[in-house]
Amino acid sequence: MGDHGAQLYKPSQPLYRFRGTLTAVGGSSVTLDVNAGNRRAMRLLIGQPSSQTFATGDQTIFLLWQGKVPTVISLGQLRVGDTVVARIRAGKGSTLAQVESTPAVHVGDREPANQP
């Protein structure tokens, strides 16, 4: 069973996924030079600079991927220069500012490109 619960819940909000190079780590944020993402995320970046800062919070999960194996880490263990994926669940039709201020659900350091 691993980390799977007895009951599965479909997320109530759409996913905004940003992939890029980590350029800074704050006390409750990460800054990425975004170079990829899902369609919903990339639409928000049209006409915007590639450097974006995303909020993190108490519920944010930080993962360090070594091959295909993730390990839970802390915000302070993220390394500037690594490729990072920020996953944020925010309301449909949210603005870039709203998405950035919503704490990320999960931040993956060196996450493989084929992860959903």
N, C-alpha and C positions, 0 to 999 in steps of 0.2 A: 504494500500500500504506500509506503514512503510518506511523502508530504501531501497526499491526496486525502481530502476529507470525504465523509460519507455523503455529503450533499454538495452539489456543485451549483454555483450561482453565476448567472450571466451578468457581466458588468453592466451597470445602468448608464454609463457615460462612455463616449467614444475615446479611442486611444490616439494620442499624439506622440509619435516616436521620432526623436531627434538623434542623429549619429554624428559625431565629430570629434575633434581633438580637444582634450581638456586643457584649458588655458589658465584657469584659476579655481581655487576652492575657498569658499567663505565659510563662516560659521554655520550658515543654514542655506547655502547655495552652491551651485557649480556653474562655471562659465565654459561654454563650448564654442569652438569655431566650427559651426555646423556645416557639413558637406553632404548630408544625405538624411533621409527620413521617409516616413510613410506619406502618402498623398496629402492627407489632412494637415500634417505638420509643414510640409513643403509649401503648401498654398499660403500658409500664414507668413512665410518668409519672403514672398514675392515683394521686391522693392525694399527689403530690409537688409541691414548688415548681417553678415554671416556669424558674427560674434554675438551670442545671446547668453543671458544669465537665467538659470532656472532655480526655483525655490526647492528646498528639501525640507523635510519635517521629521517628527518623531516616528511616523509610520513608514518612512522611506526605507526600502531595503537596498543595501549596497552589496553588489556581488562582484567578485574578482573571478574571471573565467581563466582557467588554465586548461587549454585544449577545449574539451566539451564538458568540463567539470567545473561547476560554480562553487565558490566558497563565500560565505557571508563575511563581510568586512565592515569597517566603520568609514564615515565620511573622511576622517583624517588619514586613512590609508590610501585614498585615491592619489595617483601620481600625475602631475602636470606633464603633458606630452602624450599620454596614453589615449587610445581610441575609446570613447565612452558612448554609451547609449542611454538617453534619458527617456523614460516612459511616463507619460502624464495622462491621467484620466480627467477630462474637463468637459463641460457641457457642449453639446452640439452647437456650432455657430459661435464659439468663443473667439475673442480677439487674441492676438499674440500676447498682449499685456496680461490678459486673464489667464492664459495658459501658463505663462512664465511665473505668475504669482501663485499658482496652484501647486502645492508640494508634489514632487514626483513620487510615483508609486514605487518605482524601482530605477536604480542607476546601475548599469552593468559596465564594469571596466574590462576592456579587451573581449567584449562579448562577440561570439562568432556571428558572422554576417547572416547566416541562415536562420537565426532565431526569430520566431514570430513576434 
